[in-house]
């Protein structure tokens, strides 16, 4: 798409001065779709057009009688020129409500035209069009001041997008395309076109964000594997979107509670042994971006004795740092012990993941869906053992030690069998399951997983100390 003009700042300014005002006037004056298409062509025509154009659109939003065409055009620009739109938002100190309104708006869907894709041709169609779009009802207008408002696509625009997607799929089939590959492309497109992803792209600290793997279900919600640029560096990112409870009040309460938990996790994420947090937020639903990790302990077999003890020692140190900063994990089990991708330097040490997230989640969802009961402390099953606190993490650390050194959980069976075991029985000693273990491991696990809190290790640092002594004795 080009006007044929030489690209450069002078020509960019000339493009805006010649075409900008009449197209912006037409955008709110009865020729929305054609004017929006011409403005998008204008943004594509010069390297420096998109950002000032986005700024002019933003300047008109507060005074517009109907803001939808402006917001939809900004949303469309963000699809191809997201850094420019972000820069315009930053330049005008746009708040979260404005950014959310842009992100919530449905981008325009433009069918290809036989009469060309030049700015001049598009402007001519704006001038010559006799189509008069229907006047929207006042209640349908998007207000930037309303944080909860969303802009819905018109039925025609939604149909256009579906028809274009269906046509692309049919074309791929006629061309002998792989149906699985076509399905994957469609899922990627849906993910990037989702309201949540558009909002995060505009609200996050990432300079760029692109989905590379379709959405997958994980604990607490779903994850998108993405490629992001942060501080000029490209990173692999796991973008996690949290499940939401039913009801508007419950969702607002849940979002606030998760945001507090994410802030606490972010506060300890720089420590060795804790999964990093690149960015997080609570709109349009709670989300967090972390490095993309290479599976969890739940996916792995039993390591060697020394390796297993070193991993317990490492995790105990990370947990001690969390507790020292007033952060309780609260949901430690093999699924929350994760591993960065292996490298030439060897298998990396494990990390604590989902730090502090179980506390807000268990108030709105069943805890058994977010914590493996076989690794849960007695206080999760009976209030007689007290509340969830740092001692609960010490118990969980003992069960992780059991899993790493024996390859199995302390208790097995159905939920009731596990519950009965946790409350009233002792698991087999680790050395009876793995005779290669030093006898000192039995004492460490027994003390960490004592039923009563007062009989457990007082701190995770004490667990680390005893495990390190065993490592040094090997």
matplotlib code that plots the C-alpha trace (Angstrom):
import matplotlib.pyplot as plt

x = [0.0, 1.7, 1.0, 4.2, 5.7, 9.3, 9.2, 10.6, 9.6, 8.8, 6.6, 5.0, 4.0, 2.7, 0.6, -1.0, -1.5, -3.1, -5.2, -5.5, -8.1, -10.7, -10.4, -10.7, -13.7, -15.3, -14.6, -17.1, -19.2, -21.0, -18.4, -16.9, -15.7, -14.2, -12.6, -11.1, -9.8, -8.2, -6.6, -5.1, -3.7, -2.3, -0.5, 1.0, 2.2, 4.9, 7.2, 6.4, 2.7, 1.1, 2.2, 1.0, -2.1, -2.9, -2.3, -4.8, -7.4, -6.8, -7.2, -10.6, -11.9, -12.9, -15.1, -16.7, -20.4, -19.8, -16.4, -16.7, -15.3, -12.2, -11.6, -12.1, -9.7, -7.1, -7.6, -7.1, -3.9, -2.7, -2.9, -0.2, 1.5, 1.2, 4.4, 3.2, -0.2, 1.5, 3.8, 0.9, -0.9, 2.3, 2.8, -0.6, -0.4, -3.4, -4.8, -5.9, -9.5, -8.5, -6.1, -8.8, -11.3, -9.0, -8.1, -11.8, -12.8, -13.3, -10.9, -12.4, -12.5, -11.7, -12.4, -10.0, -11.1, -10.6, -9.9, -6.7, -5.2, -3.8, -4.6, -5.8, -8.2, -9.5, -10.0, -11.9, -14.3, -14.9, -15.8, -17.9, -19.7, -23.5, -23.7, -25.0, -24.4, -27.2, -27.1, -26.1, -28.3, -27.1, -26.8, -24.4, -21.8, -18.5, -17.4, -13.8, -14.7, -16.3, -13.6, -16.0, -17.4, -16.5, -17.0, -18.8, -18.4, -21.3, -22.9, -21.7, -18.1, -18.1, -19.6, -17.0, -14.2, -15.8, -16.3, -12.7, -11.5, -13.7, -12.5, -8.9, -9.5, -11.2, -8.3, -5.8, -7.8, -8.0, -4.2, -3.6, -2.9, -2.5, -5.8, -3.9, -1.7, -4.7, -6.4, -3.2, -3.1, -6.7, -6.2, -3.2, -5.3, -8.1, -5.7, -4.1, -7.6, -8.9, -10.0, -7.6, -4.5, -5.3, -5.6, -2.4, -0.5, -1.5, -1.3, 1.9, 5.5, 6.3, 7.3, 6.0, 4.0, 3.1, 1.6, 3.7, 1.7, -2.1, -3.8, -3.4, -5.2, -2.9, -3.4, -5.2, -6.3, -4.7, -1.3, -0.2, 3.3, 4.4, 7.4, 7.9, 10.3, 11.2, 13.9, 15.0, 15.6, 13.5, 12.2, 10.2, 7.2, 4.4, 1.4, -1.0, -4.6, -6.5, -9.9, -12.6, -15.3, -19.0, -20.6, -19.4, -18.8, -16.8, -14.7, -13.8, -12.9, -10.9, -9.0, -8.0, -6.9, -4.9, -3.3, -2.1, -0.6, 1.1, 2.6, 4.1, 5.4, 7.0, 8.6, 10.6, 10.9, 14.5, 15.7, 17.5, 15.1, 11.9, 10.4, 10.8, 7.9, 8.3, 5.0, 1.5, -1.9, -5.5, -7.3, -9.3, -8.7, -5.7, -2.7, 1.1, 3.9, 6.8, 9.6, 8.5, 9.7, 10.6, 8.0, 7.7, 8.7, 5.3, 6.5, 9.9, 11.2, 13.4, 16.9, 20.0, 20.4, 22.9, 21.0, 17.7, 19.2, 20.8, 17.5, 15.7, 18.5, 18.1, 14.3, 14.6, 16.8, 14.3, 11.5, 13.5, 13.9, 10.2, 9.4, 12.0, 10.1, 6.8, 5.6, 4.0, 3.8, 0.8, 0.5, 3.8, 3.6, 5.4, 3.5, 4.8, 8.4, 9.5, 12.6, 14.1, 15.1, 18.3, 21.4, 25.0, 25.9, 23.7, 20.3, 19.4, 18.2, 14.4, 12.3, 9.3, 6.3, 2.8, 4.1, 1.3, -1.5, -3.4, -4.6, -6.9, -7.9, -9.1, -11.6, -13.4, -12.6, -12.1, -8.6, -8.3, -8.3, -5.2, -3.2, -2.4, -3.9, -1.1, 1.3, -1.1, -0.5, -3.0, -4.2, -5.7, -7.9, -8.7, -8.8, -7.6, -4.1, -4.3, -4.1, -1.9, 1.4, 5.1, 4.9, 2.6, 5.3, 7.8, 5.5, 5.1, 8.9, 9.2, 6.8, 8.8, 11.9, 10.0, 9.0, 12.5, 14.3, 11.7, 10.0, 6.5, 4.2, 4.1, 0.4, -1.5, -5.1, -8.3, -9.1, -10.4, -7.5, -5.1, -6.9, -7.0, -3.3, -2.3, -4.3, -3.5, -0.8, 2.9, 4.1, 6.7, 10.2, 12.1, 14.9, 12.4, 11.3, 14.8, 17.5, 20.3, 19.3, 21.3, 19.4, 19.5, 16.9, 14.3, 14.8, 14.7, 11.4, 9.8, 10.6, 9.4, 6.2, 5.2, 1.4, 1.6, 3.3, 5.3, 7.1, 8.2, 11.3, 10.9, 12.2, 12.9, 16.4, 16.8, 15.7, 18.3, 21.0, 20.3, 20.0, 23.3, 25.0, 23.8, 25.0, 28.5, 28.6, 28.1]
y = [0.0, 3.2, 6.6, 6.5, 9.3, 9.1, 8.1, 10.5, 12.9, 15.8, 13.6, 12.1, 15.5, 16.4, 13.3, 14.2, 17.8, 16.9, 13.9, 13.9, 16.5, 15.6, 11.9, 12.5, 14.8, 12.1, 9.4, 11.1, 12.7, 9.8, 7.8, 5.8, 2.7, 4.2, 7.0, 4.5, 2.4, 5.5, 6.5, 3.0, 3.2, 6.6, 5.1, 2.4, 5.0, 6.5, 5.4, 8.3, 8.7, 6.2, 7.8, 11.4, 10.0, 8.0, 11.1, 13.1, 10.4, 10.4, 14.2, 13.9, 11.1, 13.3, 15.7, 13.2, 12.6, 9.0, 7.7, 4.3, 5.1, 6.8, 3.9, 1.2, 3.0, 3.2, -0.5, -1.2, 0.8, -1.0, -4.3, -3.1, -0.3, -1.2, 0.6, 3.8, 3.6, 2.9, 5.9, 8.1, 6.9, 7.5, 10.9, 12.0, 10.4, 8.3, 6.5, 2.9, 3.8, 5.2, 2.3, -0.2, 1.5, 1.2, -2.4, -3.3, -1.8, -4.2, -3.4, -2.6, -5.4, -4.2, -6.3, -5.9, -3.5, -4.0, -0.2, -0.2, 0.5, 4.0, 6.8, 9.0, 6.2, 5.7, 9.5, 9.6, 6.9, 8.8, 11.9, 10.0, 7.6, 7.9, 5.3, 6.8, 4.4, 4.0, 6.3, 4.5, 4.5, 6.7, 3.8, 2.1, 4.8, 4.0, 6.3, 6.5, 7.4, 4.0, 1.5, -1.4, -0.5, -2.4, -1.6, -4.4, -4.9, -4.3, -7.4, -6.5, -6.1, -9.4, -11.1, -9.6, -11.0, -14.5, -14.5, -13.5, -16.2, -18.8, -17.7, -18.0, -21.5, -22.6, -21.1, -23.1, -26.2, -25.7, -25.1, -28.4, -26.8, -28.9, -28.7, -29.0, -26.1, -24.1, -24.8, -23.7, -20.4, -19.8, -20.4, -18.0, -15.4, -15.7, -15.4, -12.2, -10.8, -11.5, -8.6, -9.8, -9.9, -6.6, -5.0, -6.5, -5.4, -1.8, -1.9, -3.9, -2.7, -4.8, -2.8, -5.6, -8.8, -11.7, -15.1, -18.0, -20.9, -21.3, -21.0, -23.9, -24.8, -24.7, -24.4, -21.1, -20.5, -20.6, -19.7, -18.2, -18.8, -15.4, -13.5, -10.2, -7.3, -5.6, -3.0, -3.7, -7.4, -10.2, -12.8, -15.9, -15.3, -17.3, -15.0, -16.5, -15.5, -16.3, -18.0, -15.8, -16.6, -16.1, -12.8, -9.2, -8.5, -11.7, -11.0, -7.5, -8.8, -11.7, -9.4, -7.1, -10.1, -11.6, -8.2, -8.0, -11.5, -10.8, -7.6, -9.7, -12.3, -9.6, -8.3, -11.5, -12.6, -11.3, -13.8, -16.9, -19.9, -17.9, -17.7, -14.2, -11.9, -9.7, -7.9, -8.3, -6.6, -7.0, -5.8, -7.0, -10.0, -10.9, -11.8, -12.4, -12.7, -15.0, -16.7, -19.8, -22.7, -26.3, -28.2, -28.9, -31.5, -33.2, -34.0, -35.4, -38.6, -39.1, -37.5, -38.9, -38.7, -35.8, -33.9, -34.3, -33.1, -30.1, -29.2, -29.4, -27.2, -24.7, -24.5, -24.2, -21.2, -19.6, -20.3, -18.8, -15.6, -15.4, -15.8, -13.2, -10.8, -11.6, -13.8, -17.2, -19.4, -21.4, -23.7, -25.6, -28.9, -30.6, -28.6, -25.3, -26.5, -25.5, -25.6, -23.2, -24.6, -26.7, -25.1, -26.1, -25.3, -28.2, -28.7, -25.4, -25.4, -25.4, -22.3, -21.7, -20.8, -19.3, -17.7, -16.7, -17.3, -20.0, -17.7, -15.6, -18.5, -20.7, -18.1, -18.4, -21.9, -25.4, -25.6, -29.3, -28.1, -25.9, -27.9, -31.6, -33.0, -35.6, -32.7, -30.6, -29.9, -31.0, -27.4, -27.6, -30.5, -29.4, -26.0, -27.8, -27.5, -23.7, -21.5, -21.5, -19.7, -20.2, -23.5, -24.7, -24.1, -26.0, -29.0, -28.7, -28.5, -31.8, -33.4, -32.0, -33.5, -36.8, -36.6, -35.7, -38.5, -41.3, -40.5, -40.8, -38.7, -39.3, -40.4, -42.2, -43.2, -41.4, -38.0, -39.5, -41.9, -39.1, -36.9, -39.6, -40.3, -36.6, -36.1, -39.3, -41.5, -41.4, -42.2, -44.9, -43.6, -42.4, -44.9, -47.8, -46.5, -45.6, -47.6, -45.5, -42.5, -41.5, -42.2, -38.5, -37.9, -39.8, -37.4, -34.3, -35.4, -36.5, -33.2, -31.0, -33.0, -33.2, -33.0, -30.3, -27.0, -26.7, -30.0, -28.9, -27.0, -23.4, -22.0, -23.1, -21.9, -24.7, -27.2, -25.9, -26.1, -29.8, -30.8, -29.0, -31.0, -34.2, -33.1, -32.4, -35.8, -37.6]
z = [0.0, -1.1, -2.6, -4.6, -2.5, -1.2, 2.5, 5.0, 7.7, 5.3, 3.1, 6.2, 7.4, 3.9, 3.8, 7.1, 6.2, 2.8, 3.8, 7.6, 8.4, 5.7, 6.5, 10.2, 9.6, 7.4, 10.1, 12.4, 9.7, 8.0, 6.0, 8.8, 7.1, 4.0, 6.0, 8.4, 5.5, 4.0, 7.3, 7.7, 4.2, 5.1, 8.2, 5.9, 3.4, 5.4, 8.2, 10.4, 9.8, 12.2, 15.5, 14.8, 13.1, 16.2, 18.3, 16.2, 16.6, 20.4, 20.5, 18.9, 21.3, 24.3, 22.2, 19.7, 19.9, 18.8, 19.8, 18.2, 14.7, 16.3, 18.8, 16.1, 13.8, 16.6, 17.3, 13.6, 13.6, 16.6, 14.7, 12.3, 14.1, 17.8, 18.8, 17.2, 18.9, 22.2, 21.7, 21.0, 24.1, 26.2, 24.6, 25.7, 29.1, 28.3, 31.3, 31.7, 30.7, 27.4, 26.6, 27.7, 25.4, 22.4, 23.3, 23.7, 20.4, 17.4, 14.6, 11.2, 8.6, 5.1, 2.1, -0.8, -3.5, -7.2, -7.7, -5.9, -2.5, -2.8, -0.3, -3.2, -4.4, -0.9, -0.4, -3.7, -2.5, 0.8, -1.2, -3.7, -1.4, -1.1, 1.7, 4.9, 7.8, 10.4, 13.3, 16.5, 19.5, 22.3, 24.6, 22.2, 22.4, 24.0, 26.8, 27.6, 31.2, 31.8, 32.6, 32.4, 29.0, 25.9, 22.2, 20.3, 16.6, 14.4, 13.0, 9.6, 10.7, 12.6, 9.6, 7.3, 9.5, 9.7, 5.9, 5.3, 7.6, 6.0, 2.5, 3.6, 4.9, 1.7, -0.3, 1.8, 1.2, -2.5, -2.5, -0.8, 2.6, 5.7, 7.7, 11.0, 9.9, 8.8, 12.2, 14.1, 12.1, 12.8, 16.5, 16.5, 14.8, 17.3, 20.2, 18.8, 18.0, 21.4, 23.7, 26.4, 24.1, 22.5, 25.9, 27.3, 24.2, 24.9, 28.7, 29.2, 29.3, 26.2, 23.1, 21.0, 21.7, 19.3, 19.9, 18.7, 20.1, 20.4, 23.8, 26.2, 29.5, 32.5, 36.3, 37.2, 33.6, 30.2, 28.7, 25.4, 24.3, 23.0, 21.6, 23.3, 23.2, 26.5, 26.9, 23.3, 24.0, 22.5, 25.0, 25.0, 27.2, 28.8, 29.0, 31.5, 31.7, 34.9, 35.1, 36.5, 39.0, 38.2, 39.0, 38.4, 42.2, 42.6, 39.5, 40.7, 44.2, 42.6, 40.3, 43.2, 45.3, 42.4, 41.7, 45.3, 45.0, 41.7, 43.2, 46.1, 43.7, 41.6, 44.7, 45.2, 41.6, 41.3, 43.9, 42.8, 42.7, 42.0, 38.5, 37.0, 36.4, 33.3, 33.7, 35.2, 35.3, 36.2, 33.1, 31.3, 33.5, 35.8, 33.8, 34.3, 31.9, 32.9, 31.0, 29.1, 31.2, 30.3, 32.3, 36.0, 38.5, 37.9, 34.4, 35.4, 36.9, 39.9, 39.6, 41.2, 45.0, 45.0, 42.3, 44.1, 47.4, 45.7, 44.2, 47.6, 49.0, 46.2, 46.6, 50.4, 49.9, 47.5, 50.0, 52.8, 50.8, 50.2, 53.9, 54.8, 52.6, 54.1, 51.1, 51.7, 48.6, 49.9, 47.0, 46.7, 44.9, 42.0, 39.4, 40.9, 40.8, 37.3, 35.2, 32.7, 29.4, 29.4, 27.9, 27.1, 30.7, 31.9, 33.5, 35.4, 38.9, 39.6, 40.3, 42.5, 40.3, 41.0, 44.2, 46.5, 44.0, 45.8, 48.6, 46.4, 44.2, 47.0, 48.1, 44.8, 43.4, 44.9, 46.2, 45.1, 41.5, 42.1, 44.6, 44.5, 47.7, 48.0, 48.8, 50.9, 54.6, 57.3, 57.7, 54.2, 55.4, 59.0, 60.7, 63.9, 62.5, 62.1, 59.1, 56.0, 56.7, 56.4, 58.3, 55.6, 53.0, 55.2, 55.1, 51.3, 51.0, 52.9, 50.4, 47.5, 49.0, 49.3, 45.6, 44.4, 46.3, 46.0, 42.7, 44.4, 46.6, 50.3, 50.1, 47.3, 46.6, 46.1, 47.8, 51.0, 51.4, 50.9, 53.4, 56.0, 55.5, 55.7, 58.9, 60.8, 59.2, 58.3, 54.8, 54.2, 55.2, 52.1, 52.6, 52.4, 49.0, 47.8, 49.7, 48.1, 50.3, 53.4, 56.6, 57.5, 54.7, 56.8, 59.7, 57.5, 55.8, 59.1, 60.8, 57.8, 57.4, 61.0, 61.5, 64.2, 63.2, 66.3, 65.5, 62.1, 61.1, 62.3, 59.0, 55.4, 56.0, 58.6, 56.0, 53.6, 56.2, 57.0, 53.3, 52.5, 55.2, 53.7, 50.2, 51.7, 53.2, 49.9]

ax = plt.figure().add_subplot(projection="3d")
ax.plot(x, y, z, "-o")
ax.set_aspect("equal")
plt.show()
